Amino acid sequence: MNENPYSTAVLAWYEANARDLPWRRPDAGPWSVLVSEIMLQQTPVVRVLPAWEAWLRRWPTPADLAAEPSGEAVRMWNRLGYPRRALNLHACARAIVSRHGGRVPDSHADLLALPGVGPYTAAAVASFAFGQRHAILDTNVRRVLARAVTGIEYPPKAQTKAEVRLAESLLPAAPPVAARWGVAVMELGALVCTARSPRCVDCPIIDRCAWHQAGRPAHDGPPRRGQTYAGTDRQVRGRLLAVLRDSPGPVPKSALDAVWDEPVQRERALDALVADGLVDPLEDGRYALPG
């Protein structure tokens, strides 16, 4: 193993402290890993767990999901947020069926070619589902590496080539160990090296952390605040979608109008849902989830 200065301690910490998440278990298939990775984008684990379990009960394989209308994926997404991810998963399922015989591909290039799958998701699925050697760079990993190796409190707002090179340089040589390293660093960022209140006393690499050794300087600014939700177009979109999800069929425009008083914002949000393919306007003036 091409051992980096942090791997032994981080991997041992992970072995003792990792959360028991179903998509990490040995019997978790590639489809369940892919579903988890898309659901976990910008959404905490506590909200994803019940949604992931319900999704896999209904659609245990890509073919099961591909056989249904995309609107059913949107309905099943419920209030998980960023519902275009439901459309992406549905499009992924259909692509997996049409291009790969219903099996999630193990090639990083093939994964990257799936609808809605970006560099992080492709690398995560290739690593976590197939034990391959790829650099994993989510928000948690970027923060851990920024602090431990670079000595700054927060990584740059946009991912840089230097971060990718650093992550690749730290990968253990053996692919299965590299895959475990990726998830271990991610877990360290989620549980210990958190954005707002890092628990440095519990960190397994505190003696090697450049940021801690420098006195934890705050030169990179405070953690970025989460987006406001109340009163935004996102909230309006969520309420409009909730009406359609809760209805067994198309709804009249009046049912959508009733959920938000401000007409300009309401119409803007509805137009955006239609443009995103999340809502279908029907010829009779009613609206429905996509067919």
Phi, psi and omega in degrees: 000134175279085191280127175272171185294349186250344195296315184301312182292318182292317180294322177293319177299316181298318180302324184269338191235355185298141174291146178274087181258135189299329181283355176261352184288156183302332182271004179286123181278168181302324180295318180293326177292316179299315179300316181297318183294322179288321178294326185282353177295115177061022182222131183289155183304319185299329178276329183286322187309304181294326179293319179296315181297317180294319181298313182289331174295318182281319184232076183291346178227160175302323181297324179298316179288318182299333182284349183256159176295152180298333179298331178291328175294319178296318179297316182291334180298331177056233185254034182288340178092156181048064189292349174299338177296329177295317177296321178298317179296321178295316178296323175301313182301316180293322178292321179297320179292314186284327185259333191230022176064023177088003180250134177299125184292149179264354179279131178301319180296319179293322177297317181295335180278352180288148181301132176076004180260117179261185183303317181296310184297319179299315180293321181295315181292317178300323181282305190282329180269330187237004175065031182270172185257099179219148176285127180255122182228083170262185183301318182293315181296317180300320181291317179299313182292324178299316182284307188292321187257314186273334177086019177245154188289321182226145178288168176301157182300318178253141180299139182248163176295328179296322178295319179297315179298320179297312180300319180292325181291338182267355182293126170301152186291321182285124184307313180297325178289322177298319179296319180290324176301317181301313181287331180292316178295321178300316180293323177299319177292325181286325188256330187239303184273059186283166186293310189265324185224070180298137181262074187301329182294340180262003186279132181286347181240026182301326181286349179244004185279117183295323181292316179296317181295333179275003180090019179053055180296142181258038185290345184264010176088169181287162176299143180294136181284150175291158181292141172292142182247316185300128176083000182271168174300328178299318179295319179297314178302318180298320180290321178296316179295325180299321178299316182288322178295323184278353180260138179288348181207192180301153181236151177288158180301327181299328179293327177283321180299331186288345187269351181208127187284327186280110190291324183294313179294321180298315181291324177297317180294320179294317178299322179293321177297320178294315181298327180279357180080013181271342181223139177252122171280131182262160184296334181274008179091354177273172181231150182213162169293155183299144182273000000 
